[in-house]
Amino acid sequence: MGGNYEKNMYNQLCELMEKVNSLESAHKEDRKEIHRLNCRVDSLTKENQQLRATVKAQKQELEQLHLTCETLQKENKILRKDNERMKRILGNDSSNSSNPPSSDGPDKLKAPNTYNSRTKSVVVKHFCNTCD
């Protein structure tokens, strides 16, 4: 019976060794997969940091552009008002202000009336020697 016991123990040992070898190979594959995934996580972390830095820079640029836009809108509003005021001043003449007609300038002077409503008279000449 002693030989059979040793044989069973040896068989169990061989089975256990096979299981350990298969677990080790599976463990080795798992370790490779874990290493590959860790490298991927590191790569994604670096990319995330770069994207965050880009977003931060773009936010700062956007804030600057908003400030510039607000400033330009205010300046534009002021210039439009000033332009309207200047147009009103330039558009004044004697007809819409208290300025005298002589201040209207040559382009605003009223053209003289060139229309003549008189009809030409017909001159009748007679040919008589006694009238001359």
A tleap script that builds the chain and sets N, CA, C and O, in Angstrom:
source leaprc.protein.ff14SB
mol = sequence {
  NMET GLY GLY ASN TYR GLU LYS ASN MET TYR
  ASN GLN LEU CYS GLU LEU MET GLU LYS VAL
  ASN SER LEU GLU SER ALA HIE LYS GLU ASP
  ARG LYS GLU ILE HIE ARG LEU ASN CYS ARG
  VAL ASP SER LEU THR LYS GLU ASN GLN GLN
  LEU ARG ALA THR VAL LYS ALA GLN LYS GLN
  GLU LEU GLU GLN LEU HIE LEU THR CYS GLU
  THR LEU GLN LYS GLU ASN LYS ILE LEU ARG
  LYS ASP ASN GLU ARG MET LYS ARG ILE LEU
  GLY ASN ASP SER SER ASN SER SER ASN PRO
  PRO SER SER ASP GLY PRO ASP LYS LEU LYS
  ALA PRO ASN THR TYR ASN SER ARG THR LYS
  SER VAL VAL VAL LYS HIE PHE CYS ASN THR
  CYS CASP
}
set mol.1.N position { 0.811 -1.168 0.000 }
set mol.1.CA position { 0.000 0.000 0.000 }
set mol.1.C position { 0.863 1.243 0.000 }
set mol.1.O position { 0.442 2.296 -0.479 }
set mol.2.N position { 2.052 1.131 0.526 }
set mol.2.CA position { 2.935 2.268 0.599 }
set mol.2.C position { 3.323 2.760 -0.772 }
set mol.2.O position { 3.467 3.968 -0.960 }
set mol.3.N position { 3.501 1.866 -1.756 }
set mol.3.CA position { 3.901 2.268 -3.090 }
set mol.3.C position { 2.775 2.968 -3.816 }
set mol.3.O position { 3.007 3.890 -4.598 }
set mol.4.N position { 1.576 2.538 -3.564 }
set mol.4.CA position { 0.411 3.133 -4.200 }
set mol.4.C position { 0.190 4.554 -3.675 }
set mol.4.O position { -0.198 5.453 -4.421 }
set mol.5.N position { 0.440 4.734 -2.404 }
set mol.5.CA position { 0.277 6.055 -1.789 }
set mol.5.C position { 1.271 7.042 -2.401 }
set mol.5.O position { 0.929 8.185 -2.702 }
set mol.6.N position { 2.503 6.574 -2.576 }
set mol.6.CA position { 3.531 7.441 -3.163 }
set mol.6.C position { 3.186 7.760 -4.605 }
set mol.6.O position { 3.422 8.873 -5.075 }
set mol.7.N position { 2.627 6.780 -5.311 }
set mol.7.CA position { 2.261 6.986 -6.703 }
set mol.7.C position { 1.125 8.022 -6.804 }
set mol.7.O position { 1.151 8.893 -7.673 }
set mol.8.N position { 0.139 7.918 -5.915 }
set mol.8.CA position { -0.962 8.881 -5.900 }
set mol.8.C position { -0.460 10.281 -5.551 }
set mol.8.O position { -0.897 11.275 -6.131 }
set mol.9.N position { 0.447 10.337 -4.611 }
set mol.9.CA position { 1.018 11.639 -4.231 }
set mol.9.C position { 1.793 12.233 -5.400 }
set mol.9.O position { 1.731 13.438 -5.644 }
set mol.10.N position { 2.514 11.393 -6.116 }
set mol.10.CA position { 3.285 11.865 -7.262 }
set mol.10.C position { 2.342 12.355 -8.360 }
set mol.10.O position { 2.578 13.397 -8.971 }
set mol.11.N position { 1.278 11.601 -8.604 }
set mol.11.CA position { 0.290 12.014 -9.615 }
set mol.11.C position { -0.371 13.347 -9.224 }
set mol.11.O position { -0.568 14.222 -10.067 }
set mol.12.N position { -0.707 13.486 -7.944 }
set mol.12.CA position { -1.305 14.728 -7.475 }
set mol.12.C position { -0.317 15.876 -7.611 }
set mol.12.O position { -0.691 16.988 -7.982 }
set mol.13.N position { 0.954 15.598 -7.307 }
set mol.13.CA position { 1.994 16.611 -7.458 }
set mol.13.C position { 2.122 17.024 -8.920 }
set mol.13.O position { 2.245 18.214 -9.211 }
set mol.14.N position { 2.097 16.075 -9.837 }
set mol.14.CA position { 2.192 16.382 -11.277 }
set mol.14.C position { 0.991 17.213 -11.720 }
set mol.14.O position { 1.140 18.170 -12.481 }
set mol.15.N position { -0.200 16.847 -11.245 }
set mol.15.CA position { -1.398 17.614 -11.589 }
set mol.15.C position { -1.297 19.044 -11.066 }
set mol.15.O position { -1.620 20.007 -11.762 }
set mol.16.N position { -0.844 19.151 -9.830 }
set mol.16.CA position { -0.684 20.480 -9.245 }
set mol.16.C position { 0.363 21.299 -10.004 }
set mol.16.O position { 0.186 22.502 -10.197 }
set mol.17.N position { 1.432 20.667 -10.425 }
set mol.17.CA position { 2.494 21.359 -11.169 }
set mol.17.C position { 1.939 21.848 -12.521 }
set mol.17.O position { 2.260 22.951 -12.963 }
set mol.18.N position { 1.113 21.024 -13.166 }
set mol.18.CA position { 0.500 21.437 -14.431 }
set mol.18.C position { -0.428 22.638 -14.217 }
set mol.18.O position { -0.427 23.583 -15.006 }
set mol.19.N position { -1.219 22.588 -13.140 }
set mol.19.CA position { -2.123 23.707 -12.836 }
set mol.19.C position { -1.320 24.967 -12.549 }
set mol.19.O position { -1.670 26.055 -13.007 }
set mol.20.N position { -0.233 24.813 -11.784 }
set mol.20.CA position { 0.608 25.970 -11.467 }
set mol.20.C position { 1.204 26.540 -12.751 }
set mol.20.O position { 1.232 27.758 -12.923 }
set mol.21.N position { 1.681 25.681 -13.656 }
set mol.21.CA position { 2.264 26.144 -14.921 }
set mol.21.C position { 1.214 26.875 -15.766 }
set mol.21.O position { 1.500 27.921 -16.348 }
set mol.22.N position { -0.007 26.316 -15.831 }
set mol.22.CA position { -1.043 26.975 -16.624 }
set mol.22.C position { -1.442 28.302 -15.977 }
set mol.22.O position { -1.686 29.281 -16.682 }
set mol.23.N position { -1.512 28.346 -14.632 }
set mol.23.CA position { -1.828 29.598 -13.940 }
set mol.23.C position { -0.714 30.624 -14.125 }
set mol.23.O position { -0.977 31.817 -14.280 }
set mol.24.N position { 0.532 30.151 -14.107 }
set mol.24.CA position { 1.648 31.069 -14.326 }
set mol.24.C position { 1.618 31.665 -15.729 }
set mol.24.O position { 1.877 32.856 -15.902 }
set mol.25.N position { 1.304 30.846 -16.731 }
set mol.25.CA position { 1.249 31.372 -18.096 }
set mol.25.C position { 0.071 32.351 -18.234 }
set mol.25.O position { 0.198 33.382 -18.893 }
set mol.26.N position { -1.065 32.029 -17.615 }
set mol.26.CA position { -2.205 32.950 -17.645 }
set mol.26.C position { -1.848 34.229 -16.894 }
set mol.26.O position { -2.192 35.330 -17.325 }
set mol.27.N position { -1.148 34.070 -15.757 }
set mol.27.CA position { -0.724 35.226 -14.968 }
set mol.27.C position { 0.242 36.092 -15.784 }
set mol.27.O position { 0.181 37.320 -15.727 }
set mol.28.N position { 1.127 35.448 -16.537 }
set mol.28.CA position { 2.088 36.171 -17.370 }
set mol.28.C position { 1.348 36.983 -18.445 }
set mol.28.O position { 1.693 38.139 -18.691 }
set mol.29.N position { 0.345 36.390 -19.075 }
set mol.29.CA position { -0.462 37.098 -20.073 }
set mol.29.C position { -1.224 38.257 -19.432 }
set mol.29.O position { -1.330 39.342 -20.005 }
set mol.30.N position { -1.752 38.008 -18.233 }
set mol.30.CA position { -2.469 39.069 -17.519 }
set mol.30.C position { -1.535 40.224 -17.179 }
set mol.30.O position { -1.912 41.391 -17.285 }
set mol.31.N position { -0.312 39.887 -16.768 }
set mol.31.CA position { 0.660 40.941 -16.450 }
set mol.31.C position { 0.996 41.771 -17.684 }
set mol.31.O position { 1.140 42.991 -17.598 }
set mol.32.N position { 1.122 41.094 -18.853 }
set mol.32.CA position { 1.376 41.828 -20.100 }
set mol.32.C position { 0.205 42.757 -20.413 }
set mol.32.O position { 0.410 43.909 -20.796 }
set mol.33.N position { -1.023 42.258 -20.252 }
set mol.33.CA position { -2.213 43.068 -20.503 }
set mol.33.C position { -2.275 44.252 -19.538 }
set mol.33.O position { -2.611 45.369 -19.932 }
set mol.34.N position { -1.948 43.997 -18.271 }
set mol.34.CA position { -1.934 45.078 -17.270 }
set mol.34.C position { -0.892 46.124 -17.642 }
set mol.34.O position { -1.155 47.322 -17.539 }
set mol.35.N position { 0.277 45.688 -18.069 }
set mol.35.CA position { 1.335 46.623 -18.473 }
set mol.35.C position { 0.881 47.446 -19.689 }
set mol.35.O position { 1.083 48.660 -19.725 }
set mol.36.N position { 0.274 46.791 -20.677 }
set mol.36.CA position { -0.219 47.493 -21.864 }
set mol.36.C position { -1.285 48.525 -21.470 }
set mol.36.O position { -1.283 49.648 -21.974 }
set mol.37.N position { -2.185 48.140 -20.573 }
set mol.37.CA position { -3.241 49.057 -20.140 }
set mol.37.C position { -2.669 50.221 -19.326 }
set mol.37.O position { -3.134 51.353 -19.449 }
set mol.38.N position { -1.663 49.942 -18.496 }
set mol.38.CA position { -1.012 51.018 -17.730 }
set mol.38.C position { -0.338 52.026 -18.664 }
set mol.38.O position { -0.390 53.234 -18.431 }
set mol.39.N position { 0.297 51.512 -19.726 }
set mol.39.CA position { 0.925 52.409 -20.710 }
set mol.39.C position { -0.135 53.255 -21.398 }
set mol.39.O position { 0.072 54.444 -21.637 }
set mol.40.N position { -1.265 52.645 -21.714 }
set mol.40.CA position { -2.355 53.371 -22.358 }
set mol.40.C position { -2.910 54.448 -21.417 }
set mol.40.O position { -3.204 55.562 -21.851 }
set mol.41.N position { -3.050 54.115 -20.138 }
set mol.41.CA position { -3.532 55.082 -19.146 }
set mol.41.C position { -2.553 56.253 -19.049 }
set mol.41.O position { -2.973 57.408 -18.989 }
set mol.42.N position { -1.252 55.960 -19.033 }
set mol.42.CA position { -0.247 57.031 -18.982 }
set mol.42.C position { -0.346 57.937 -20.214 }
set mol.42.O position { -0.278 59.162 -20.107 }
set mol.43.N position { -0.508 57.317 -21.372 }
set mol.43.CA position { -0.632 58.081 -22.613 }
set mol.43.C position { -1.871 58.970 -22.577 }
set mol.43.O position { -1.807 60.142 -22.949 }
set mol.44.N position { -2.988 58.423 -22.137 }
set mol.44.CA position { -4.227 59.198 -22.057 }
set mol.44.C position { -4.133 60.301 -21.007 }
set mol.44.O position { -4.705 61.377 -21.183 }
set mol.45.N position { -3.418 60.040 -19.922 }
set mol.45.CA position { -3.229 61.058 -18.891 }
set mol.45.C position { -2.438 62.241 -19.455 }
set mol.45.O position { -2.784 63.397 -19.214 }
set mol.46.N position { -1.373 61.943 -20.209 }
set mol.46.CA position { -0.576 63.013 -20.824 }
set mol.46.C position { -1.414 63.803 -21.828 }
set mol.46.O position { -1.357 65.032 -21.867 }
set mol.47.N position { -2.192 63.083 -22.637 }
set mol.47.CA position { -3.046 63.753 -23.619 }
set mol.47.C position { -4.087 64.629 -22.911 }
set mol.47.O position { -4.374 65.740 -23.357 }
set mol.48.N position { -4.642 64.132 -21.822 }
set mol.48.CA position { -5.624 64.886 -21.043 }
set mol.48.C position { -4.997 66.164 -20.494 }
set mol.48.O position { -5.620 67.225 -20.535 }
set mol.49.N position { -3.783 66.074 -19.985 }
set mol.49.CA position { -3.092 67.259 -19.461 }
set mol.49.C position { -2.865 68.291 -20.571 }
set mol.49.O position { -3.045 69.491 -20.362 }
set mol.50.N position { -2.465 67.803 -21.760 }
set mol.50.CA position { -2.250 68.716 -22.880 }
set mol.50.C position { -3.559 69.387 -23.284 }
set mol.50.O position { -3.590 70.589 -23.548 }
set mol.51.N position { -4.627 68.616 -23.330 }
set mol.51.CA position { -5.925 69.179 -23.708 }
set mol.51.C position { -6.412 70.187 -22.671 }
set mol.51.O position { -6.987 71.217 -23.023 }
set mol.52.N position { -6.182 69.892 -21.402 }
set mol.52.CA position { -6.567 70.843 -20.356 }
set mol.52.C position { -5.793 72.150 -20.492 }
set mol.52.O position { -6.353 73.233 -20.321 }
set mol.53.N position { -4.498 72.039 -20.803 }
set mol.53.CA position { -3.682 73.246 -20.990 }
set mol.53.C position { -4.182 74.042 -22.196 }
set mol.53.O position { -4.230 75.271 -22.155 }
set mol.54.N position { -4.550 73.344 -23.260 }
set mol.54.CA position { -5.078 74.008 -24.453 }
set mol.54.C position { -6.388 74.707 -24.141 }
set mol.54.O position { -6.597 75.850 -24.548 }
set mol.55.N position { -7.270 74.030 -23.423 }
set mol.55.CA position { -8.562 74.612 -23.057 }
set mol.55.C position { -8.353 75.849 -22.180 }
set mol.55.O position { -9.037 76.858 -22.352 }
set mol.56.N position { -7.417 75.770 -21.252 }
set mol.56.CA position { -7.140 76.908 -20.376 }
set mol.56.C position { -6.643 78.101 -21.187 }
set mol.56.O position { -7.071 79.234 -20.964 }
set mol.57.N position { -5.734 77.840 -22.130 }
set mol.57.CA position { -5.212 78.924 -22.968 }
set mol.57.C position { -6.324 79.519 -23.832 }
set mol.57.O position { -6.392 80.734 -24.014 }
set mol.58.N position { -7.189 78.661 -24.360 }
set mol.58.CA position { -8.284 79.148 -25.197 }
set mol.58.C position { -9.298 79.948 -24.378 }
set mol.58.O position { -9.868 80.919 -24.875 }
set mol.59.N position { -9.523 79.549 -23.141 }
set mol.59.CA position { -10.429 80.321 -22.279 }
set mol.59.C position { -9.862 81.710 -22.023 }
set mol.59.O position { -10.590 82.702 -22.060 }
set mol.60.N position { -8.554 81.777 -21.763 }
set mol.60.CA position { -7.922 83.075 -21.543 }
set mol.60.C position { -8.014 83.945 -22.798 }
set mol.60.O position { -8.303 85.139 -22.718 }
set mol.61.N position { -7.766 83.336 -23.952 }
set mol.61.CA position { -7.857 84.079 -25.210 }
set mol.61.C position { -9.288 84.552 -25.448 }
set mol.61.O position { -9.507 85.672 -25.908 }
set mol.62.N position { -10.252 83.705 -25.137 }
set mol.62.CA position { -11.661 84.072 -25.305 }
set mol.62.C position { -12.033 85.242 -24.402 }
set mol.62.O position { -12.753 86.146 -24.825 }
set mol.63.N position { -11.550 85.234 -23.168 }
set mol.63.CA position { -11.808 86.352 -22.256 }
set mol.63.C position { -11.220 87.646 -22.818 }
set mol.63.O position { -11.858 88.697 -22.764 }
set mol.64.N position { -10.002 87.563 -23.355 }
set mol.64.CA position { -9.370 88.744 -23.946 }
set mol.64.C position { -10.185 89.246 -25.136 }
set mol.64.O position { -10.378 90.450 -25.306 }
set mol.65.N position { -10.661 88.305 -25.959 }
set mol.65.CA position { -11.452 88.694 -27.122 }
set mol.65.C position { -12.772 89.325 -26.707 }
set mol.65.O position { -13.240 90.261 -27.354 }
set mol.66.N position { -13.376 88.823 -25.636 }
set mol.66.CA position { -14.616 89.419 -25.133 }
set mol.66.C position { -14.367 90.854 -24.661 }
set mol.66.O position { -15.161 91.752 -24.942 }
set mol.67.N position { -13.275 91.059 -23.952 }
set mol.67.CA position { -12.944 92.407 -23.491 }
set mol.67.C position { -12.702 93.345 -24.667 }
set mol.67.O position { -13.180 94.479 -24.677 }
set mol.68.N position { -11.958 92.862 -25.651 }
set mol.68.CA position { -11.687 93.664 -26.841 }
set mol.68.C position { -12.986 93.985 -27.568 }
set mol.68.O position { -13.193 95.113 -28.016 }
set mol.69.N position { -13.853 92.992 -27.683 }
set mol.69.CA position { -15.137 93.187 -28.364 }
set mol.69.C position { -15.986 94.230 -27.640 }
set mol.69.O position { -16.581 95.099 -28.278 }
set mol.70.N position { -16.044 94.145 -26.324 }
set mol.70.CA position { -16.813 95.122 -25.548 }
set mol.70.C position { -16.258 96.532 -25.745 }
set mol.70.O position { -17.012 97.489 -25.921 }
set mol.71.N position { -14.933 96.644 -25.712 }
set mol.71.CA position { -14.291 97.943 -25.905 }
set mol.71.C position { -14.614 98.493 -27.288 }
set mol.71.O position { -14.941 99.672 -27.428 }
set mol.72.N position { -14.525 97.647 -28.308 }
set mol.72.CA position { -14.802 98.095 -29.668 }
set mol.72.C position { -16.272 98.445 -29.857 }
set mol.72.O position { -16.595 99.365 -30.608 }
set mol.73.N position { -17.161 97.727 -29.189 }
set mol.73.CA position { -18.583 98.050 -29.291 }
set mol.73.C position { -18.871 99.415 -28.666 }
set mol.73.O position { -19.638 100.205 -29.216 }
set mol.74.N position { -18.256 99.686 -27.523 }
set mol.74.CA position { -18.433 100.992 -26.885 }
set mol.74.C position { -17.887 102.102 -27.779 }
set mol.74.O position { -18.531 103.135 -27.963 }
set mol.75.N position { -16.688 101.881 -28.335 }
set mol.75.CA position { -16.084 102.877 -29.214 }
set mol.75.C position { -16.947 103.085 -30.461 }
set mol.75.O position { -17.127 104.215 -30.914 }
set mol.76.N position { -17.471 102.006 -31.006 }
set mol.76.CA position { -18.328 102.089 -32.184 }
set mol.76.C position { -19.583 102.901 -31.882 }
set mol.76.O position { -20.008 103.717 -32.701 }
set mol.77.N position { -20.173 102.682 -30.715 }
set mol.77.CA position { -21.372 103.423 -30.322 }
set mol.77.C position { -21.065 104.920 -30.227 }
set mol.77.O position { -21.840 105.751 -30.702 }
set mol.78.N position { -19.942 105.249 -29.616 }
set mol.78.CA position { -19.532 106.654 -29.480 }
set mol.78.C position { -19.308 107.276 -30.858 }
set mol.78.O position { -19.749 108.395 -31.116 }
set mol.79.N position { -18.623 106.550 -31.738 }
set mol.79.CA position { -18.331 107.081 -33.070 }
set mol.79.C position { -19.610 107.246 -33.903 }
set mol.79.O position { -19.728 108.195 -34.678 }
set mol.80.N position { -20.559 106.329 -33.742 }
set mol.80.CA position { -21.826 106.464 -34.476 }
set mol.80.C position { -22.583 107.718 -34.021 }
set mol.80.O position { -23.117 108.466 -34.840 }
set mol.81.N position { -22.619 107.931 -32.713 }
set mol.81.CA position { -23.288 109.127 -32.203 }
set mol.81.C position { -22.597 110.387 -32.712 }
set mol.81.O position { -23.252 111.345 -33.123 }
set mol.82.N position { -21.270 110.372 -32.680 }
set mol.82.CA position { -20.515 111.529 -33.149 }
set mol.82.C position { -20.754 111.747 -34.643 }
set mol.82.O position { -20.878 112.887 -35.091 }
set mol.83.N position { -20.817 110.665 -35.411 }
set mol.83.CA position { -21.058 110.755 -36.841 }
set mol.83.C position { -22.445 111.345 -37.117 }
set mol.83.O position { -22.592 112.190 -38.001 }
set mol.84.N position { -23.451 110.910 -36.377 }
set mol.84.CA position { -24.798 111.452 -36.540 }
set mol.84.C position { -24.825 112.950 -36.206 }
set mol.84.O position { -25.464 113.739 -36.902 }
set mol.85.N position { -24.131 113.321 -35.146 }
set mol.85.CA position { -24.076 114.736 -34.755 }
set mol.85.C position { -23.418 115.561 -35.847 }
set mol.85.O position { -23.894 116.643 -36.191 }
set mol.86.N position { -22.324 115.048 -36.390 }
set mol.86.CA position { -21.617 115.773 -37.452 }
set mol.86.C position { -22.481 115.886 -38.705 }
set mol.86.O position { -22.476 116.924 -39.366 }
set mol.87.N position { -23.221 114.829 -39.035 }
set mol.87.CA position { -24.110 114.896 -40.200 }
set mol.87.C position { -25.190 115.943 -39.990 }
set mol.87.O position { -25.537 116.679 -40.914 }
set mol.88.N position { -25.720 116.010 -38.776 }
set mol.88.CA position { -26.739 117.029 -38.491 }
set mol.88.C position { -26.153 118.424 -38.646 }
set mol.88.O position { -26.795 119.317 -39.200 }
set mol.89.N position { -24.923 118.612 -38.152 }
set mol.89.CA position { -24.290 119.929 -38.250 }
set mol.89.C position { -24.032 120.284 -39.712 }
set mol.89.O position { -24.293 121.411 -40.132 }
set mol.90.N position { -23.525 119.338 -40.479 }
set mol.90.CA position { -23.226 119.604 -41.888 }
set mol.90.C position { -24.496 119.771 -42.705 }
set mol.90.O position { -24.482 120.456 -43.728 }
set mol.91.N position { -25.595 119.159 -42.276 }
set mol.91.CA position { -26.844 119.252 -43.016 }
set mol.91.C position { -27.616 120.532 -42.749 }
set mol.91.O position { -28.639 120.779 -43.388 }
set mol.92.N position { -27.148 121.342 -41.824 }
set mol.92.CA position { -27.868 122.585 -41.518 }
set mol.92.C position { -27.656 123.618 -42.616 }
set mol.92.O position { -26.542 123.798 -43.108 }
set mol.93.N position { -28.716 124.282 -42.987 }
set mol.93.CA position { -28.637 125.428 -43.882 }
set mol.93.C position { -29.694 126.433 -43.436 }
set mol.93.O position { -30.293 126.281 -42.371 }
set mol.94.N position { -29.914 127.442 -44.241 }
set mol.94.CA position { -30.835 128.493 -43.820 }
set mol.94.C position { -32.274 127.989 -43.722 }
set mol.94.O position { -33.094 128.609 -43.046 }
set mol.95.N position { -32.593 126.877 -44.385 }
set mol.95.CA position { -33.968 126.388 -44.349 }
set mol.95.C position { -34.285 125.615 -43.069 }
set mol.95.O position { -35.451 125.551 -42.679 }
set mol.96.N position { -33.288 125.025 -42.400 }
set mol.96.CA position { -33.574 124.242 -41.204 }
set mol.96.C position { -32.782 124.705 -39.974 }
set mol.96.O position { -32.636 123.946 -39.016 }
set mol.97.N position { -32.286 125.907 -39.990 }
set mol.97.CA position { -31.583 126.447 -38.823 }
set mol.97.C position { -31.751 127.960 -38.804 }
set mol.97.O position { -32.439 128.533 -39.649 }
set mol.98.N position { -31.128 128.580 -37.854 }
set mol.98.CA position { -31.224 130.040 -37.758 }
set mol.98.C position { -30.099 130.728 -38.516 }
set mol.98.O position { -29.872 131.924 -38.336 }
set mol.99.N position { -29.393 129.987 -39.360 }
set mol.99.CA position { -28.310 130.580 -40.150 }
set mol.99.C position { -28.886 131.452 -41.260 }
set mol.99.O position { -29.956 131.152 -41.791 }
set mol.100.N position { -28.190 132.522 -41.613 }
set mol.100.CA position { -28.661 133.366 -42.716 }
set mol.100.C position { -28.422 132.659 -44.056 }
set mol.100.O position { -27.538 131.807 -44.146 }
set mol.101.N position { -29.180 132.992 -45.083 }
set mol.101.CA position { -29.017 132.349 -46.390 }
set mol.101.C position { -27.630 132.552 -46.983 }
set mol.101.O position { -27.180 131.735 -47.787 }
set mol.102.N position { -26.960 133.601 -46.609 }
set mol.102.CA position { -25.624 133.831 -47.170 }
set mol.102.C position { -24.613 132.797 -46.667 }
set mol.102.O position { -23.546 132.639 -47.260 }
set mol.103.N position { -24.936 132.101 -45.591 }
set mol.103.CA position { -24.004 131.097 -45.056 }
set mol.103.C position { -24.208 129.732 -45.694 }
set mol.103.O position { -23.505 128.780 -45.356 }
set mol.104.N position { -25.164 129.623 -46.616 }
set mol.104.CA position { -25.450 128.331 -47.226 }
set mol.104.C position { -24.320 127.830 -48.107 }
set mol.104.O position { -24.151 126.617 -48.224 }
set mol.105.N position { -23.568 128.666 -48.708 }
set mol.105.CA position { -22.486 128.235 -49.574 }
set mol.105.C position { -22.933 128.177 -51.020 }
set mol.105.O position { -24.128 128.230 -51.308 }
set mol.106.N position { -21.970 128.068 -51.936 }
set mol.106.CA position { -22.289 128.135 -53.368 }
set mol.106.C position { -23.113 126.938 -53.859 }
set mol.106.O position { -23.919 127.098 -54.776 }
set mol.107.N position { -22.939 125.771 -53.292 }
set mol.107.CA position { -23.682 124.611 -53.778 }
set mol.107.C position { -25.123 124.612 -53.285 }
set mol.107.O position { -25.955 123.885 -53.828 }
set mol.108.N position { -25.434 125.404 -52.280 }
set mol.108.CA position { -26.793 125.464 -51.741 }
set mol.108.C position { -27.569 126.684 -52.257 }
set mol.108.O position { -28.755 126.831 -51.964 }
set mol.109.N position { -26.904 127.554 -53.023 }
set mol.109.CA position { -27.588 128.746 -53.524 }
set mol.109.C position { -28.677 128.341 -54.501 }
set mol.109.O position { -28.530 127.379 -55.255 }
set mol.110.N position { -29.762 129.084 -54.476 }
set mol.110.CA position { -30.879 128.805 -55.358 }
set mol.110.C position { -30.497 129.303 -56.749 }
set mol.110.O position { -30.018 130.423 -56.923 }
set mol.111.N position { -30.718 128.464 -57.700 }
set mol.111.CA position { -30.398 128.827 -59.077 }
set mol.111.C position { -31.356 129.913 -59.542 }
set mol.111.O position { -32.528 129.916 -59.165 }
set mol.112.N position { -30.879 130.801 -60.330 }
set mol.112.CA position { -31.779 131.846 -60.825 }
set mol.112.C position { -32.834 131.248 -61.738 }
set mol.112.O position { -32.633 130.199 -62.350 }
set mol.113.N position { -33.956 131.936 -61.816 }
set mol.113.CA position { -35.054 131.473 -62.647 }
set mol.113.C position { -34.697 131.726 -64.095 }
set mol.113.O position { -34.615 132.881 -64.513 }
set mol.114.N position { -34.488 130.700 -64.855 }
set mol.114.CA position { -34.117 130.856 -66.257 }
set mol.114.C position { -35.325 130.727 -67.172 }
set mol.114.O position { -35.231 130.948 -68.379 }
set mol.115.N position { -36.417 130.382 -66.607 }
set mol.115.CA position { -37.622 130.228 -67.423 }
set mol.115.C position { -38.228 131.602 -67.681 }
set mol.115.O position { -38.480 132.367 -66.750 }
set mol.116.N position { -38.449 131.893 -68.907 }
set mol.116.CA position { -39.045 133.170 -69.300 }
set mol.116.C position { -40.443 132.875 -69.834 }
set mol.116.O position { -40.594 132.169 -70.831 }
set mol.117.N position { -41.440 133.402 -69.187 }
set mol.117.CA position { -42.815 133.099 -69.573 }
set mol.117.C position { -43.324 134.014 -70.680 }
set mol.117.O position { -44.432 133.825 -71.181 }
set mol.118.N position { -42.520 135.008 -71.065 }
set mol.118.CA position { -42.982 135.925 -72.127 }
set mol.118.C position { -42.871 135.249 -73.481 }
set mol.118.O position { -41.953 134.469 -73.735 }
set mol.119.N position { -43.790 135.553 -74.311 }
set mol.119.CA position { -43.740 135.028 -75.672 }
set mol.119.C position { -43.132 136.098 -76.573 }
set mol.119.O position { -43.340 137.295 -76.374 }
set mol.120.N position { -42.407 135.655 -77.528 }
set mol.120.CA position { -41.784 136.608 -78.459 }
set mol.120.C position { -42.848 137.217 -79.356 }
set mol.120.O position { -43.760 136.544 -79.837 }
set mol.121.N position { -42.698 138.479 -79.553 }
set mol.121.CA position { -43.629 139.156 -80.459 }
set mol.121.C position { -43.094 139.060 -81.880 }
set mol.121.O position { -41.888 138.999 -82.116 }
set mol.122.N position { -43.986 139.049 -82.769 }
set mol.122.CA position { -43.602 138.947 -84.175 }
set mol.122.C position { -43.504 140.378 -84.737 }
set mol.122.O position { -44.432 141.178 -84.622 }
set mol.123.N position { -42.419 140.646 -85.310 }
set mol.123.CA position { -42.227 141.969 -85.915 }
set mol.123.C position { -42.647 141.863 -87.376 }
set mol.123.O position { -42.167 141.024 -88.136 }
set mol.124.N position { -43.544 142.733 -87.719 }
set mol.124.CA position { -44.034 142.720 -89.083 }
set mol.124.C position { -43.388 143.909 -89.828 }
set mol.124.O position { -43.486 145.062 -89.408 }
set mol.125.N position { -42.774 143.600 -90.867 }
set mol.125.CA position { -42.161 144.660 -91.690 }
set mol.125.C position { -42.999 144.836 -92.939 }
set mol.125.O position { -43.385 143.867 -93.594 }
set mol.126.N position { -43.265 146.055 -93.247 }
set mol.126.CA position { -43.904 146.263 -94.518 }
set mol.126.C position { -42.913 146.974 -95.433 }
set mol.126.O position { -42.030 147.735 -95.039 }
set mol.127.N position { -43.135 146.672 -96.577 }
set mol.127.CA position { -42.243 147.199 -97.584 }
set mol.127.C position { -42.912 148.359 -98.309 }
set mol.127.O position { -43.479 148.243 -99.396 }
set mol.128.N position { -42.808 149.374 -97.681 }
set mol.128.CA position { -43.379 150.558 -98.351 }
set mol.128.C position { -42.331 151.644 -98.279 }
set mol.128.O position { -41.640 151.796 -97.272 }
set mol.129.N position { -42.227 152.350 -99.288 }
set mol.129.CA position { -41.192 153.365 -99.359 }
set mol.129.C position { -41.580 154.632 -98.621 }
set mol.129.O position { -40.714 155.434 -98.272 }
set mol.130.N position { -42.759 154.809 -98.397 }
set mol.130.CA position { -43.195 156.037 -97.757 }
set mol.130.C position { -43.027 155.966 -96.232 }
set mol.130.O position { -42.880 157.005 -95.589 }
set mol.131.N position { -43.045 154.792 -95.655 }
set mol.131.CA position { -42.963 154.665 -94.195 }
set mol.131.C position { -41.533 154.816 -93.711 }
set mol.131.O position { -41.322 155.212 -92.564 }
set mol.132.N position { -40.624 154.543 -94.471 }
set mol.132.CA position { -39.254 154.602 -93.977 }
set mol.132.C position { -38.757 155.957 -93.952 }
set mol.132.O position { -37.613 156.189 -93.561 }
savepdb mol mol.pdb
quit
